[in-house]
Amino acid sequence: MTGGPSALHQLSRDQLALLVPELLLAGHLIDRSGLPHALGAFGADGMRDIAIEEWMGASPVYTRRMQRALGFEGDDVTTLFKGLQLDIGAPPQFMDFRFTVHDRDHGEFALAHCGALMDVEPIGEDYVRRMCHDIEDPTFDATAIATNPRAQVRPIHRPPRLPADRAPHCAWTVIIDDSHPAVPIPPRAEQLGATAAARWAASEIDPSEDGRGDYAGPLLADVQFAEFSRSALVRIAEEVCLQGHLLTLAFVLALRARVDGATTVDLARKQFTGVAGVAAARIHAALGLPAGLPGAALLLGVHPAFNPAGYVDLAVEQHDDQVKIRLGRNAPAGLDGAWPSLLDATHLAAVDAIVHAADPTLRAEAGMSGPDELVVLVTAGHAAGGDQPEVQLTRISTGASFVFVDRGRSLPLTVVTKHGG
């Protein structure tokens, strides 16, 4: 299966370089949108367990995809660290990983800034422990499976912070050793590996274009997306969108194991609406998109919920008085049960959340729809709508207002030999 041209292909290289970190942060905010609803439904321990199942299920699958996409497959610490730099679990700067490589099998990382901690720390120490201990211990090792199942990620120090302003926020060792027991593939990862999202063939990278076409070579202290070629950025954007779909599918699997189908869909729709609105507002601002119907049409085309093309069957037509959306029901995303499958004629809150980022007077309504497609019409001039409760809840995250900064040219990390020997 292959994806065809999409709105992502219409963006310039500069626009794509701005979009990719936004997509990574949007993927991270999926949990900021979904887990509060899981907390309400299942309590703190249930929320914790769902988060563990999500990340253990999705991250081994999408990490391997990104390794193949950018040509940095391997079984060493450097490969593992490169994967983290392109992971929705670690969006750049918001989760500010600082890496040290001692040799191929030994390394360390510290978080100079942990946006997730900034979100959770005000809630209390119990929630900090659930995230920084209960969730991180199994999920870091699960992510490492994509590189080496005998990699162990272990804390040097981590929150709760003592003293309260301790920096870096946490620090960890990574050691690969043949004597370590191999971490098995999590059952959820095996399930997700059978989805269309896991198998989707994204856009090819053109090696003749200007700019970096892969991530072979040394580990970089900071990945500067502006240095990648245009087609490489399209591919990275598509891979990051698939990461979001896979994490959402893992969320749905975790819900289905606990509640009936109707409750699962209700909670998944709440998650979708919350992150859809926050991501749309950030992307609209980052790309400097116009207001009104023209901006809504462009925003729908590049939103992570509706990419990559082919995996999601989306057509957007802009007219003078409306934007017409055609969403194919039989596309792989629909068959997987990903975000587009949650939309129907009476459940369009996520579309409203997206188009409100362009103009709060826009409204989505169902058009003439058949068994194979959903038609949605977006029109202007309605009473200005505020953020839906799900969007308001997601905006509590510091990620909603986080500002990326230009850190300059990419510089390779120097291998630091431990103890000078």
C-alpha positions, -999 to +999 in steps of 0.1 A: +000+000+000+013+035-008+002+070+000-004+095-027+002+133-028-013+153+000-014+188+014+019+180+030+035+178-005+022+213-012+042+229+017+076+245+012+107+231+028+106+260+053+070+253+062+076+216+067+106+224+090+082+244+111+054+218+110+074+187+120+082+198+156+045+209+159+034+174+148+058+158+174+044+180+201+008+173+190+015+135+192+028+140+228-004+159+237-026+129+228-021+117+263-027+151+278-061+149+260-070+113+267-057+105+301-078+129+321-108+111+307-092+078+316-086+092+351-123+100+355-134+066+342-108+043+359-091+062+387-054+071+390-042+035+389-063+027+359-051+058+341-015+047+348-021+013+334-036+026+302-007+049+297+017+020+301-002-002+276-004+027+251+033+035+250+045-001+253+022-010+224+029+018+200+065+029+206+083-003+195+062-003+162+067+033+152+103+036+164+113+008+140+094+026+112+113+058+117+146+040+118+139+024+084+125+057+070+157+077+078+183+050+073+197+047+109+189+011+118+213-005+142+215-021+176+236+004+196+231+033+219+234+059+192+206+043+172+184+043+203+191+080+210+183+090+174+150+073+177+141+092+208+148+125+190+121+116+165+095+102+189+062+118+199+071+107+234+100+132+233+091+162+212+122+185+209+128+212+235+095+204+253+111+171+264+147+184+262+168+153+261+206+158+264+226+128+254+260+114+263+275+085+244+304+066+261+306+038+235+283+017+213+267+000+244+268+027+271+253+061+272+233+085+294+206+111+289+192+138+311+162+160+306+171+197+309+134+204+307+106+179+310+073+194+299+055+163+311+068+169+346+058+205+344+022+193+337+021+167+365+042+183+392+015+207+403-010+179+408+011+162+435+038+137+443+016+106+438+010+115+402+047+124+397+056+089+409+031+072+387+046+090+357+083+091+365+085+056+381+055+034+372+051+045+336+087+053+326+103+020+339+085-004+315+079+020+286+116+032+282+126-005+279+098-012+255+108+017+233+144+003+233+132-030+219+131-014+185+169-010+187+181-038+210+159-060+233+189-062+257+190-025+263+182-014+298+173+022+307+178+029+344+175+061+365+204+080+380+179+103+396+143+112+388+114+131+404+099+137+428+127+164+428+148+169+458+155+198+461+123+210+445+141+229+418+166+202+409+180+204+374+182+185+351+148+172+359+160+136+356+189+115+343+192+080+331+218+054+320+214+032+289+234-001+289+233-028+263+247-061+275+243-097+262+238-108+298+206-088+301+174-107+296+158-099+263+127-078+267+098-095+250+076-078+224+046-065+243+013-081+233-001-048+224+028-041+200+021-074+183-015-064+178-005-030+165+021-045+142-008-060+122-025-027+116-024-008+083-008+021+102+022-002+110+025-014+075+017+018+056+043+027+029+048+064+033+063+088+007+097+081-008+126+104-001+143+119-032+181+115-027+188+141-053+172+170-034+192+196-015+194+189+022+198+159+045+179+129+031+185+106+061+199+105+096+228+082+089+261+093+105+268+108+139+243+116+166+234+153+166+230+172+198+198+188+184+181+178+152+175+209+131+147+200+107+155+229+084+186+209+073+165+180+059+154+179+023+119+187+014+109+151+006+126+139+038+105+164+058+074+151+041+084+116+051+092+126+086+058+144+089+040+113+076+058+091+100+050+113+130+013+114+120+014+076+119+030+076+154-001+096+166-025+071+150-007+042+165-007+057+200-044+064+196-051+028+184-032+016+215-054+039+237-085+023+221-072-012+226-066-004+263-101+010+267-117-020+249-101-043+274-119-025+302-153-011+290-179-018+263-177-005+228-199+025+232-179+038+262-147+032+243-158+053+214-171+080+237-137+083+255-118+081+222-139+109+207-132+131+237-095+124+233-097+132+196-115+165+201-092+178+228-059+172+209-074+181+175-082+216+187-049+223+205-029+209+176-049+230+151-043+262+169-006+256+172-002+246+135-023+275+123-001+299+142+032+282+133+025+282+096+009+316+095-022+303+078-050+327+069-082+332+088-116+321+077-125+294+052-092+295+033-073+289+065-096+261+076-092+244+043-054+245+045-054+235+082-076+204+075-052+192+049-021+193+071-037+183+104-022+150+118-057+135+122-060+134+084-025+123+073-008+106+057-027+107+024-039+073+014-039+060+049-066+086+054-089+093+024-096+130+026-106+155+000-110+192+009-127+216-015-128+253-008-157+273-022-167+310-017-192+301+009-181+268+024-154+242+027-165+207+016-148+177+032-151+142+018-138+115+041-137+080+027-150+054+052-132+025+038-097+039+039-071+020+060-075+046+088-111+038+090-106+001+089-080+004+117-104+024+138-081+055+139-093+090+144-113+094+111-135+065+120-147+084+151-164+110+129-200+106+117-230+129+109-238+135+146-202+135+160-183+164+144-169+180+175-133+173+164-138+190+131-153+220+148-123+221+171-099+222+141-117+248+121-123+271+151-085+276+151-090+294+118-122+313+128-144+307+158-175+315+137-170+284+115-192+254+120-191+219+107-223+202+096-230+169+079-238+170+042-252+143+019-233+112+030-234+076+017-222+043+031-187+048+016-181+084+025-188+111+051-194+146+037-189+176+060-197+212+051-179+240+070-196+273+068-189+308+083-210+335+100-222+315+130-221+327+166-185+325+177-180+293+196-156+289+224-133+259+229-151+227+236-146+213+272-122+187+258-100+214+242-101+234+274-089+204+294-060+197+270-050+234+271-041+229+307-009+213+295+021+236+292+026+221+258-004+242+245+016+274+248+051+261+245+074+281+223+101+264+201+134+284+197+160+283+170+190+265+183+211+270+152+231+245+132+231+208+140+263+198+157+275+162+162+279+148+197+314+138+207+317+103+222+327+108+258+349+080+271+338+071+306+365+077+334+389+086+307+395+049+297 
